[in-house]
Amino acid sequence: AVASAGLVAFHLPMHTATRLAIPLIQRVRDWNAGAHTCCYGLYAPPNAEYLRRVGVDTILGPEHEADLVALAAALTEARATPQGSTAADERGSAILVGSALPRLAFITPDRGDLPPLDRYAHLTREDGERVLVGHTETSRGCKHLCRHCPIVPVYNGRFRIIPSDVVMDDIRAQVARGARHITFGDADFFNGPRHALGIVTSLAEQFPGLTYDVTIKIEHLLKHAGHLPMLRDTGCLFVTSAVESIDNRVLALLEKGHTREDFVEAVRLCREVGLVLTPTFVAFTPWTSLEGYCALLETIEAMDLVEGVAPIQLAIRLLVSEGSRLLDLHDIAQVIDRFDPQMLAYPWRHPDARVDRLQEEAIEIVAAGSKASRPDVFEKVSALAHRRAGLPRQRPRRTPRARTLVPYLNEPWYC
């Protein structure tokens, strides 16, 4: 298929996908030197310079659909015209199109040629049952400008609403393929709360028993706390929130829009209405100390969140990618090295080398414990961290209770 293709396009929705695509782009060039190559998606524009260097012809942003169709049509027309240019003729310099953010007329996705849902992530319920999961989104982009977020360099505070009928038709098609749970991929489900709540109300009415999960900022959980019971009543199993840190200075530097105290309150509010809050963290930053990392672990344990935190969250290292607003910070400029095309990021070293070593050791524990329980992995990471920091373990002062399982996806969200 590749050898005979006139156009080969790569979707780059995340950092990992972009790194995986680089060697494949070269293989495509080897198999079919005349093919026009294209990269599209969230990570394409920020990495445009490097993608040009590896031979990509056209680079499109995340609102790519219309431009991608237009590109395919133009290449087809050129090949059909005897005097027309060929894809090979056009490879003089890579073209960056779609740099502006268009407003698309969304249509229902056709997922008919994709692999069956059992090839994708599944949901494990509290009782251990595994169910098939579908994925859709009610919006794209985000209103917010968190410094470390990869959405910001492209959307710059803008977001796009996807019409309700398109979203519901997409869900309907995935339910027909066996989905019993839907992951809403919105960067923040409450960027447009009225629109989002209308969709989950329709979901509950049309598909009784279908569950879902969403991602919502801490500040939106507080601002729209009155809507939390509706999420619960319409089938929301858990809410993911990018907490990132419990250090208010770090939160201010990242411009997260919440504080440690806000995080504590959001957990309380969710528990009060019977919702599971699944926090994610950037545990290792240039501002993380050994003592601060131990404090994070102690807070997770004291708030009885060990089961709700995927082990990878205990080892995530701040990613400084091309175009990131982190590059505007003086503190970051002091610790980063040159852009690394293999990593597609700016490597950085912590001022305290012990913190970098601890992060590497934590990753090893998480990787080795891929089949272990979350509490077991947490215990090993916490013991290591306190040993490296020379601190005693601060056990939470609460009555021990039976282990409480929470629903989770087997491919955890970890941005």
PyMOL commands that set and color helices and strands:
alter all, ss='L'
color gray80, all
select helices_A, chain A and resi 15-31+48-53+65-80+117-119+152-155+164-176+193-206+218-223+225-233+248-254+260-273+290-302+306-308+311-314+325-328+330-333+353-368+374-389
alter helices_A, ss='H'
color red, helices_A
select strands_A, chain A and resi 7-11+36-40+58-60+95-96+122-124+130-136+139-141+159-161+181-184+211-215+236-244+276-281+408-409
alter strands_A, ss='S'
color yellow, strands_A
deselect
rebuild
show_as cartoon
